[in-house]
Amino acid sequence: MDRQKTLCILIIALIVFAAILGLFIVKGEKILGGEASVYSDGERIRTIKLSPDDDYTFDVTNKDGKVNTIIVKQGKIGVLSADCPDKICVNTPHISDGLQPIVCVPNHLVIQIEARRPE
């Protein structure tokens, strides 16, 4: 009987832990003056301060001559167009938090938000 009670308590503890972990994942990181880092061929080529007032595009050309057009708009960043075959990066939603990067594997491009938590 004690073994069943211990197992039950362990299962309940794991469920509570998973629920708390889920809240942190769903809530995400708060951004205070978030910055996006743009990497091409594994090298950081640009750091962009994300602001709700920004609205511009720029091109990133990798060592093989492949081009991604990046858009920065209203505190978010994304890929507007790319000459890669699959266009996964173009179809990835624009990001503003540090939860998920945008990656274009064929063009060796990564866009990652460098989030800072509130103090």
C-alpha positions in Angstrom: 0.0 0.0 0.0 2.8 2.4 0.8 4.3 1.8 -2.6 1.1 2.8 -4.3 0.8 5.9 -2.2 4.3 6.9 -3.0 3.7 6.3 -6.7 0.5 8.4 -6.6 2.3 11.3 -4.9 5.1 11.1 -7.5 2.7 11.2 -10.4 0.8 14.1 -8.9 4.1 16.0 -8.4 5.1 15.3 -12.0 1.8 16.6 -13.2 2.1 19.8 -11.2 5.7 20.3 -12.4 4.6 19.8 -16.0 1.7 22.3 -15.6 4.1 24.9 -14.2 6.6 24.3 -16.9 3.8 24.6 -19.5 2.9 28.0 -18.1 6.4 29.3 -18.5 6.6 28.0 -22.1 3.2 29.4 -23.1 3.8 32.7 -21.4 7.2 33.2 -23.1 9.8 35.7 -22.3 9.0 39.4 -21.7 10.9 41.6 -24.0 12.4 44.9 -22.8 14.0 46.6 -25.7 14.4 43.3 -27.5 17.1 42.9 -30.1 17.3 40.6 -33.1 20.5 39.1 -34.2 20.9 38.1 -37.8 23.4 35.4 -38.6 24.6 34.4 -42.1 26.9 31.5 -42.6 27.2 31.1 -38.8 28.4 34.7 -38.3 26.5 37.5 -36.7 26.2 40.2 -39.4 23.7 42.5 -37.8 21.9 43.4 -34.6 18.6 45.2 -34.8 16.9 47.0 -32.0 13.2 46.2 -32.3 10.9 49.1 -31.9 7.2 49.5 -32.6 8.0 52.5 -34.8 10.3 50.6 -37.2 9.3 49.8 -40.7 12.0 48.8 -43.2 13.5 46.0 -45.2 17.1 44.9 -46.0 18.8 42.1 -47.9 21.2 39.5 -46.5 23.4 37.8 -49.1 25.3 34.7 -48.0 28.7 33.5 -49.3 27.0 31.5 -52.1 25.2 34.6 -53.4 21.8 33.5 -52.0 19.6 36.4 -50.9 17.0 36.8 -48.1 15.0 40.0 -47.8 14.3 40.7 -44.1 11.5 42.9 -42.9 11.4 44.8 -39.6 7.9 46.1 -38.8 6.1 47.2 -35.7 8.6 45.5 -33.3 8.7 42.2 -35.2 11.2 40.8 -37.7 10.7 38.2 -40.4 11.7 37.1 -43.9 9.8 38.8 -46.7 11.3 36.8 -49.6 14.1 34.3 -50.2 15.6 32.6 -53.2 15.7 29.2 -51.4 13.6 26.3 -52.8 11.3 25.6 -49.9 10.4 29.1 -48.6 10.0 27.8 -45.0 11.6 30.9 -43.7 9.2 33.1 -45.7 6.2 31.2 -44.3 7.4 31.3 -40.7 5.5 34.0 -38.8 7.4 37.1 -37.9 8.9 37.0 -34.4 9.2 39.4 -31.5 10.1 37.1 -28.6 12.9 34.7 -27.9 10.9 31.5 -28.1 11.6 30.5 -31.7 14.2 31.6 -34.3 13.6 32.0 -38.0 15.9 29.7 -39.9 16.6 29.4 -43.6 18.8 26.2 -43.9 19.5 26.4 -47.6 20.7 30.0 -47.4 22.4 29.6 -44.0 20.4 32.3 -42.3 19.2 32.5 -38.7 17.3 35.3 -37.0 17.2 35.1 -33.2 15.6 37.5 -30.7 18.0 38.2 -27.9 15.3 38.7 -25.1 16.0 40.4 -21.8 13.8 39.6 -18.9 12.4 42.4 -16.7 14.6 43.0 -13.6 
